[in-house]
Structure formats: structure tokens, C-alpha cells
């Protein structure tokens, strides 16, 4: 895609926050669980914290 990995990881974190209950407002579809876990990954945390 032409973007560096750190930028894509920041985008992943932003997407997870924005879309956490976009598909199921009660959070029962599995997407919410992914969204909660995504920013906690070591690679994402490192990209967010610099």
C-alpha cells in the first residue's frame, strides 16, 4: 500500500476505537472483542507511544 508499518498500526488503533460497536451496538458479534484487543498488541502500542 505504500505506507510504513507504524502508520498502518496507528490506523488500526484508530479504526478499532471508531468502529468498536459499529456492527452490533451490544458488542456481541466478535468485532468489539477485536477492537478492545487491537490497541493492546505490542506492535500497536509501540507505534502509538513512539
N, CA, C, O and CB atoms as a CASP TS submission, in Angstrom:
PFRMAT TS
TARGET T0000
AUTHOR 0000-0000-0000
METHOD Language model
MODEL 1
PARENT N/A
ATOM      1  N   UNK     1       0.809  -1.194   0.000  1.00  0.00           N
ATOM      2  CA  UNK     1       0.000   0.000   0.000  1.00  0.00           C
ATOM      3  C   UNK     1       0.856   1.262   0.000  1.00  0.00           C
ATOM      4  O   UNK     1       0.353   2.355  -0.261  1.00  0.00           O
ATOM      5  CB  UNK     1      -0.922  -0.004   1.190  1.00  0.00           C
ATOM      6  N   UNK     2       2.117   1.117   0.286  1.00  0.00           N
ATOM      7  CA  UNK     2       2.984   2.270   0.247  1.00  0.00           C
ATOM      8  C   UNK     2       3.145   3.007   1.570  1.00  0.00           C
ATOM      9  O   UNK     2       3.867   4.002   1.634  1.00  0.00           O
ATOM     10  CB  UNK     2       2.485   3.199  -0.755  1.00  0.00           C
ATOM     11  N   UNK     3       2.495   2.544   2.613  1.00  0.00           N
ATOM     12  CA  UNK     3       2.619   3.172   3.929  1.00  0.00           C
ATOM     13  C   UNK     3       3.577   2.361   4.782  1.00  0.00           C
ATOM     14  O   UNK     3       3.683   1.146   4.619  1.00  0.00           O
ATOM     15  CB  UNK     3       1.237   3.295   4.624  1.00  0.00           C
ATOM     16  N   UNK     4       4.274   3.029   5.691  1.00  0.00           N
ATOM     17  CA  UNK     4       5.159   2.283   6.578  1.00  0.00           C
ATOM     18  C   UNK     4       4.327   1.561   7.642  1.00  0.00           C
ATOM     19  O   UNK     4       3.169   1.902   7.883  1.00  0.00           O
ATOM     20  CB  UNK     4       6.201   3.228   7.241  1.00  0.00           C
ATOM     21  N   UNK     5       4.933   0.572   8.261  1.00  0.00           N
ATOM     22  CA  UNK     5       4.220  -0.276   9.208  1.00  0.00           C
ATOM     23  C   UNK     5       3.686   0.514  10.402  1.00  0.00           C
ATOM     24  O   UNK     5       2.567   0.258  10.846  1.00  0.00           O
ATOM     25  CB  UNK     5       5.129  -1.388   9.692  1.00  0.00           C
ATOM     26  N   UNK     6       4.441   1.448  10.924  1.00  0.00           N
ATOM     27  CA  UNK     6       3.997   2.215  12.091  1.00  0.00           C
ATOM     28  C   UNK     6       2.728   3.003  11.769  1.00  0.00           C
ATOM     29  O   UNK     6       1.825   3.081  12.602  1.00  0.00           O
ATOM     30  CB  UNK     6       5.111   3.171  12.565  1.00  0.00           C
ATOM     31  N   UNK     7       2.651   3.579  10.587  1.00  0.00           N
ATOM     32  CA  UNK     7       1.457   4.324  10.194  1.00  0.00           C
ATOM     33  C   UNK     7       0.246   3.399  10.123  1.00  0.00           C
ATOM     34  O   UNK     7      -0.835   3.755  10.592  1.00  0.00           O
ATOM     35  CB  UNK     7       1.676   5.020   8.839  1.00  0.00           C
ATOM     36  N   UNK     8       0.418   2.224   9.545  1.00  0.00           N
ATOM     37  CA  UNK     8      -0.688   1.272   9.438  1.00  0.00           C
ATOM     38  C   UNK     8      -1.149   0.800  10.820  1.00  0.00           C
ATOM     39  O   UNK     8      -2.341   0.573  11.027  1.00  0.00           O
ATOM     40  CB  UNK     8      -0.271   0.068   8.581  1.00  0.00           C
ATOM     41  N   UNK     9      -0.233   0.653  11.749  1.00  0.00           N
ATOM     42  CA  UNK     9      -0.603   0.234  13.096  1.00  0.00           C
ATOM     43  C   UNK     9      -1.389   1.330  13.816  1.00  0.00           C
ATOM     44  O   UNK     9      -2.321   1.032  14.564  1.00  0.00           O
ATOM     45  CB  UNK     9       0.648  -0.134  13.901  1.00  0.00           C
ATOM     46  N   UNK    10      -1.024   2.584  13.599  1.00  0.00           N
ATOM     47  CA  UNK    10      -1.783   3.696  14.174  1.00  0.00           C
ATOM     48  C   UNK    10      -3.179   3.730  13.566  1.00  0.00           C
ATOM     49  O   UNK    10      -4.157   3.965  14.275  1.00  0.00           O
ATOM     50  CB  UNK    10      -1.053   5.047  13.939  1.00  0.00           C
ATOM     51  N   UNK    11      -3.281   3.498  12.262  1.00  0.00           N
ATOM     52  CA  UNK    11      -4.590   3.436  11.617  1.00  0.00           C
ATOM     53  C   UNK    11      -5.425   2.297  12.197  1.00  0.00           C
ATOM     54  O   UNK    11      -6.632   2.450  12.388  1.00  0.00           O
ATOM     55  CB  UNK    11      -4.433   3.262  10.099  1.00  0.00           C
ATOM     56  N   UNK    12      -4.792   1.152  12.479  1.00  0.00           N
ATOM     57  CA  UNK    12      -5.518   0.024  13.074  1.00  0.00           C
ATOM     58  C   UNK    12      -6.098   0.418  14.430  1.00  0.00           C
ATOM     59  O   UNK    12      -7.246   0.099  14.739  1.00  0.00           O
ATOM     60  CB  UNK    12      -4.590  -1.201  13.228  1.00  0.00           C
ATOM     61  N   UNK    13      -5.308   1.104  15.223  1.00  0.00           N
ATOM     62  CA  UNK    13      -5.783   1.537  16.537  1.00  0.00           C
ATOM     63  C   UNK    13      -6.950   2.511  16.396  1.00  0.00           C
ATOM     64  O   UNK    13      -7.939   2.406  17.121  1.00  0.00           O
ATOM     65  CB  UNK    13      -4.641   2.190  17.335  1.00  0.00           C
ATOM     66  N   UNK    14      -6.838   3.452  15.469  1.00  0.00           N
ATOM     67  CA  UNK    14      -7.916   4.415  15.254  1.00  0.00           C
ATOM     68  C   UNK    14      -9.174   3.717  14.781  1.00  0.00           C
ATOM     69  O   UNK    14     -10.266   4.020  15.260  1.00  0.00           O
ATOM     70  CB  UNK    14      -7.495   5.480  14.244  1.00  0.00           C
ATOM     71  N   UNK    15      -9.040   2.785  13.846  1.00  0.00           N
ATOM     72  CA  UNK    15     -10.194   2.036  13.349  1.00  0.00           C
ATOM     73  C   UNK    15     -10.864   1.263  14.481  1.00  0.00           C
ATOM     74  O   UNK    15     -12.091   1.216  14.567  1.00  0.00           O
ATOM     75  CB  UNK    15      -9.769   1.074  12.228  1.00  0.00           C
ATOM     76  N   UNK    16     -10.059   0.661  15.342  1.00  0.00           N
ATOM     77  CA  UNK    16     -10.644  -0.125  16.433  1.00  0.00           C
ATOM     78  C   UNK    16     -11.443   0.747  17.391  1.00  0.00           C
ATOM     79  O   UNK    16     -12.473   0.313  17.907  1.00  0.00           O
ATOM     80  CB  UNK    16      -9.551  -0.860  17.198  1.00  0.00           C
ATOM     81  N   UNK    17     -10.990   1.957  17.633  1.00  0.00           N
ATOM     82  CA  UNK    17     -11.723   2.858  18.523  1.00  0.00           C
ATOM     83  C   UNK    17     -13.001   3.387  17.870  1.00  0.00           C
ATOM     84  O   UNK    17     -14.038   3.506  18.523  1.00  0.00           O
ATOM     85  CB  UNK    17     -10.832   4.024  18.936  1.00  0.00           C
ATOM     86  N   UNK    18     -12.916   3.696  16.598  1.00  0.00           N
ATOM     87  CA  UNK    18     -14.057   4.276  15.890  1.00  0.00           C
ATOM     88  C   UNK    18     -15.144   3.250  15.618  1.00  0.00           C
ATOM     89  O   UNK    18     -16.329   3.577  15.673  1.00  0.00           O
ATOM     90  CB  UNK    18     -13.602   4.893  14.586  1.00  0.00           C
ATOM     91  N   UNK    19     -14.762   2.026  15.329  1.00  0.00           N
ATOM     92  CA  UNK    19     -15.742   1.037  14.874  1.00  0.00           C
ATOM     93  C   UNK    19     -16.114  -0.009  15.919  1.00  0.00           C
ATOM     94  O   UNK    19     -16.718  -1.024  15.573  1.00  0.00           O
ATOM     95  CB  UNK    19     -15.218   0.345  13.667  1.00  0.00           C
ATOM     96  N   UNK    20     -15.778   0.206  17.156  1.00  0.00           N
ATOM     97  CA  UNK    20     -15.987  -0.819  18.189  1.00  0.00           C
ATOM     98  C   UNK    20     -17.421  -1.346  18.239  1.00  0.00           C
ATOM     99  O   UNK    20     -17.619  -2.553  18.381  1.00  0.00           O
ATOM    100  CB  UNK    20     -15.618  -0.259  19.540  1.00  0.00           C
ATOM    101  N   UNK    21     -18.403  -0.492  18.130  1.00  0.00           N
ATOM    102  CA  UNK    21     -19.780  -1.004  18.127  1.00  0.00           C
ATOM    103  C   UNK    21     -20.551  -0.527  16.900  1.00  0.00           C
ATOM    104  O   UNK    21     -21.744  -0.232  16.965  1.00  0.00           O
ATOM    105  CB  UNK    21     -20.512  -0.570  19.401  1.00  0.00           C
ATOM    106  N   UNK    22     -19.835  -0.461  15.788  1.00  0.00           N
ATOM    107  CA  UNK    22     -20.473  -0.065  14.534  1.00  0.00           C
ATOM    108  C   UNK    22     -21.317  -1.181  13.930  1.00  0.00           C
ATOM    109  O   UNK    22     -22.271  -0.903  13.205  1.00  0.00           O
ATOM    110  CB  UNK    22     -19.424   0.372  13.539  1.00  0.00           C
ATOM    111  N   UNK    23     -20.990  -2.416  14.209  1.00  0.00           N
ATOM    112  CA  UNK    23     -21.695  -3.540  13.597  1.00  0.00           C
ATOM    113  C   UNK    23     -22.786  -4.093  14.500  1.00  0.00           C
ATOM    114  O   UNK    23     -23.856  -4.461  14.016  1.00  0.00           O
ATOM    115  CB  UNK    23     -20.716  -4.640  13.249  1.00  0.00           C
ATOM    116  N   UNK    24     -22.541  -4.157  15.775  1.00  0.00           N
ATOM    117  CA  UNK    24     -23.528  -4.655  16.730  1.00  0.00           C
ATOM    118  C   UNK    24     -23.474  -3.755  17.958  1.00  0.00           C
ATOM    119  O   UNK    24     -22.496  -3.796  18.705  1.00  0.00           O
ATOM    120  CB  UNK    24     -23.260  -6.161  17.111  1.00  0.00           C
ATOM    121  N   UNK    25     -24.496  -2.950  18.179  1.00  0.00           N
ATOM    122  CA  UNK    25     -24.451  -1.998  19.296  1.00  0.00           C
ATOM    123  C   UNK    25     -24.314  -2.661  20.668  1.00  0.00           C
ATOM    124  O   UNK    25     -23.953  -1.995  21.639  1.00  0.00           O
ATOM    125  CB  UNK    25     -25.692  -1.153  19.283  1.00  0.00           C
ATOM    126  N   UNK    26     -24.594  -3.954  20.759  1.00  0.00           N
ATOM    127  CA  UNK    26     -24.434  -4.634  22.045  1.00  0.00           C
ATOM    128  C   UNK    26     -23.066  -5.288  22.183  1.00  0.00           C
ATOM    129  O   UNK    26     -22.728  -5.794  23.253  1.00  0.00           O
ATOM    130  CB  UNK    26     -25.519  -5.678  22.219  1.00  0.00           C
ATOM    131  N   UNK    27     -22.271  -5.285  21.107  1.00  0.00           N
ATOM    132  CA  UNK    27     -20.917  -5.843  21.172  1.00  0.00           C
ATOM    133  C   UNK    27     -20.848  -7.344  21.155  1.00  0.00           C
ATOM    134  O   UNK    27     -19.837  -7.909  21.570  1.00  0.00           O
ATOM    135  CB  UNK    27     -20.248  -5.364  22.379  1.00  0.00           C
ATOM    136  N   UNK    28     -21.881  -8.013  20.692  1.00  0.00           N
ATOM    137  CA  UNK    28     -21.929  -9.475  20.732  1.00  0.00           C
ATOM    138  C   UNK    28     -21.469 -10.163  19.447  1.00  0.00           C
ATOM    139  O   UNK    28     -21.555 -11.387  19.352  1.00  0.00           O
ATOM    140  CB  UNK    28     -23.316  -9.909  21.037  1.00  0.00           C
ATOM    141  N   UNK    29     -20.985  -9.416  18.463  1.00  0.00           N
ATOM    142  CA  UNK    29     -20.638 -10.013  17.173  1.00  0.00           C
ATOM    143  C   UNK    29     -19.175 -10.430  17.040  1.00  0.00           C
ATOM    144  O   UNK    29     -18.795 -10.982  16.007  1.00  0.00           O
ATOM    145  CB  UNK    29     -20.965  -9.053  16.087  1.00  0.00           C
ATOM    146  N   UNK    30     -18.367 -10.189  18.024  1.00  0.00           N
ATOM    147  CA  UNK    30     -16.951 -10.545  17.960  1.00  0.00           C
ATOM    148  C   UNK    30     -16.068  -9.389  17.526  1.00  0.00           C
ATOM    149  O   UNK    30     -14.884  -9.352  17.860  1.00  0.00           O
ATOM    150  CB  UNK    30     -16.757 -11.699  17.022  1.00  0.00           C
ATOM    151  N   UNK    31     -16.632  -8.444  16.785  1.00  0.00           N
ATOM    152  CA  UNK    31     -15.838  -7.300  16.341  1.00  0.00           C
ATOM    153  C   UNK    31     -15.428  -6.442  17.536  1.00  0.00           C
ATOM    154  O   UNK    31     -14.307  -5.936  17.579  1.00  0.00           O
ATOM    155  CB  UNK    31     -16.628  -6.456  15.320  1.00  0.00           C
ATOM    156  N   UNK    32     -16.311  -6.279  18.485  1.00  0.00           N
ATOM    157  CA  UNK    32     -15.996  -5.483  19.671  1.00  0.00           C
ATOM    158  C   UNK    32     -14.798  -6.064  20.412  1.00  0.00           C
ATOM    159  O   UNK    32     -13.913  -5.322  20.838  1.00  0.00           O
ATOM    160  CB  UNK    32     -17.209  -5.409  20.606  1.00  0.00           C
ATOM    161  N   UNK    33     -14.764  -7.372  20.568  1.00  0.00           N
ATOM    162  CA  UNK    33     -13.635  -8.015  21.261  1.00  0.00           C
ATOM    163  C   UNK    33     -12.326  -7.748  20.523  1.00  0.00           C
ATOM    164  O   UNK    33     -11.300  -7.493  21.153  1.00  0.00           O
ATOM    165  CB  UNK    33     -13.869  -9.541  21.388  1.00  0.00           C
ATOM    166  N   UNK    34     -12.356  -7.804  19.194  1.00  0.00           N
ATOM    167  CA  UNK    34     -11.160  -7.497  18.415  1.00  0.00           C
ATOM    168  C   UNK    34     -10.742  -6.047  18.638  1.00  0.00           C
ATOM    169  O   UNK    34      -9.557  -5.752  18.790  1.00  0.00           O
ATOM    170  CB  UNK    34     -11.405  -7.761  16.916  1.00  0.00           C
ATOM    171  N   UNK    35     -11.716  -5.150  18.655  1.00  0.00           N
ATOM    172  CA  UNK    35     -11.434  -3.722  18.823  1.00  0.00           C
ATOM    173  C   UNK    35     -10.811  -3.417  20.184  1.00  0.00           C
ATOM    174  O   UNK    35      -9.945  -2.550  20.297  1.00  0.00           O
ATOM    175  CB  UNK    35     -12.713  -2.913  18.652  1.00  0.00           C
ATOM    176  N   UNK    36     -11.250  -4.120  21.194  1.00  0.00           N
ATOM    177  CA  UNK    36     -10.693  -3.913  22.528  1.00  0.00           C
ATOM    178  C   UNK    36      -9.262  -4.445  22.588  1.00  0.00           C
ATOM    179  O   UNK    36      -8.403  -3.846  23.234  1.00  0.00           O
ATOM    180  CB  UNK    36     -11.570  -4.601  23.599  1.00  0.00           C
ATOM    181  N   UNK    37      -9.010  -5.548  21.929  1.00  0.00           N
ATOM    182  CA  UNK    37      -7.680  -6.160  21.968  1.00  0.00           C
ATOM    183  C   UNK    37      -6.674  -5.463  21.051  1.00  0.00           C
ATOM    184  O   UNK    37      -5.479  -5.462  21.346  1.00  0.00           O
ATOM    185  CB  UNK    37      -7.779  -7.618  21.589  1.00  0.00           C
ATOM    186  N   UNK    38      -7.126  -4.881  19.961  1.00  0.00           N
ATOM    187  CA  UNK    38      -6.213  -4.330  18.943  1.00  0.00           C
ATOM    188  C   UNK    38      -5.216  -3.308  19.495  1.00  0.00           C
ATOM    189  O   UNK    38      -4.026  -3.439  19.210  1.00  0.00           O
ATOM    190  CB  UNK    38      -7.016  -3.685  17.842  1.00  0.00           C
ATOM    191  N   UNK    39      -5.625  -2.311  20.257  1.00  0.00           N
ATOM    192  CA  UNK    39      -4.647  -1.336  20.738  1.00  0.00           C
ATOM    193  C   UNK    39      -3.681  -1.892  21.786  1.00  0.00           C
ATOM    194  O   UNK    39      -2.669  -1.261  22.090  1.00  0.00           O
ATOM    195  CB  UNK    39      -5.365  -0.157  21.311  1.00  0.00           C
ATOM    196  N   UNK    40      -3.988  -3.069  22.338  1.00  0.00           N
ATOM    197  CA  UNK    40      -3.147  -3.656  23.368  1.00  0.00           C
ATOM    198  C   UNK    40      -2.026  -4.516  22.815  1.00  0.00           C
ATOM    199  O   UNK    40      -1.177  -4.986  23.573  1.00  0.00           O
ATOM    200  CB  UNK    40      -3.980  -4.468  24.289  1.00  0.00           C
ATOM    201  N   UNK    41      -2.010  -4.728  21.512  1.00  0.00           N
ATOM    202  CA  UNK    41      -0.931  -5.501  20.910  1.00  0.00           C
ATOM    203  C   UNK    41       0.380  -4.748  21.063  1.00  0.00           C
ATOM    204  O   UNK    41       0.412  -3.519  20.995  1.00  0.00           O
ATOM    205  CB  UNK    41      -1.223  -5.791  19.420  1.00  0.00           C
ATOM    206  N   UNK    42       1.451  -5.483  21.269  1.00  0.00           N
ATOM    207  CA  UNK    42       2.764  -4.840  21.489  1.00  0.00           C
ATOM    208  C   UNK    42       3.169  -3.971  20.316  1.00  0.00           C
ATOM    209  O   UNK    42       3.724  -2.888  20.506  1.00  0.00           O
ATOM    210  CB  UNK    42       3.840  -5.894  21.734  1.00  0.00           C
ATOM    211  N   UNK    43       2.893  -4.439  19.093  1.00  0.00           N
ATOM    212  CA  UNK    43       3.284  -3.653  17.923  1.00  0.00           C
ATOM    213  C   UNK    43       2.489  -2.362  17.802  1.00  0.00           C
ATOM    214  O   UNK    43       3.041  -1.325  17.434  1.00  0.00           O
ATOM    215  CB  UNK    43       3.112  -4.475  16.665  1.00  0.00           C
ATOM    216  N   UNK    44       1.190  -2.417  18.112  1.00  0.00           N
ATOM    217  CA  UNK    44       0.356  -1.216  18.050  1.00  0.00           C
ATOM    218  C   UNK    44       0.733  -0.246  19.172  1.00  0.00           C
ATOM    219  O   UNK    44       0.846   0.959  18.946  1.00  0.00           O
ATOM    220  CB  UNK    44      -1.141  -1.589  18.142  1.00  0.00           C
ATOM    221  N   UNK    45       0.925  -0.773  20.369  1.00  0.00           N
ATOM    222  CA  UNK    45       1.300   0.088  21.487  1.00  0.00           C
ATOM    223  C   UNK    45       2.621   0.808  21.208  1.00  0.00           C
ATOM    224  O   UNK    45       2.764   1.991  21.518  1.00  0.00           O
ATOM    225  CB  UNK    45       1.408  -0.733  22.778  1.00  0.00           C
ATOM    226  N   UNK    46       3.571   0.102  20.631  1.00  0.00           N
ATOM    227  CA  UNK    46       4.851   0.718  20.303  1.00  0.00           C
ATOM    228  C   UNK    46       4.685   1.830  19.267  1.00  0.00           C
ATOM    229  O   UNK    46       5.311   2.885  19.372  1.00  0.00           O
ATOM    230  CB  UNK    46       5.827  -0.339  19.789  1.00  0.00           C
ATOM    231  N   UNK    47       3.832   1.583  18.260  1.00  0.00           N
ATOM    232  CA  UNK    47       3.591   2.607  17.234  1.00  0.00           C
ATOM    233  C   UNK    47       2.889   3.827  17.828  1.00  0.00           C
ATOM    234  O   UNK    47       3.178   4.960  17.444  1.00  0.00           O
ATOM    235  CB  UNK    47       2.750   2.025  16.084  1.00  0.00           C
ATOM    236  N   UNK    48       1.976   3.598  18.756  1.00  0.00           N
ATOM    237  CA  UNK    48       1.252   4.710  19.366  1.00  0.00           C
ATOM    238  C   UNK    48       2.135   5.542  20.315  1.00  0.00           C
ATOM    239  O   UNK    48       2.019   6.766  20.390  1.00  0.00           O
ATOM    240  CB  UNK    48       0.043   4.178  20.123  1.00  0.00           C
ATOM    241  N   UNK    49       3.004   4.846  21.023  1.00  0.00           N
ATOM    242  CA  UNK    49       3.834   5.517  22.012  1.00  0.00           C
ATOM    243  C   UNK    49       5.150   6.049  21.438  1.00  0.00           C
ATOM    244  O   UNK    49       5.865   6.812  22.087  1.00  0.00           O
ATOM    245  CB  UNK    49       4.124   4.574  23.142  1.00  0.00           C
ATOM    246  N   UNK    50       5.445   5.636  20.231  1.00  0.00           N
ATOM    247  CA  UNK    50       6.659   6.132  19.573  1.00  0.00           C
ATOM    248  C   UNK    50       7.836   5.373  19.881  1.00  0.00           C
ATOM    249  O   UNK    50       8.920   5.689  19.390  1.00  0.00           O
ATOM    250  CB  UNK    50       6.913   7.492  19.910  1.00  0.00           C
TER
END
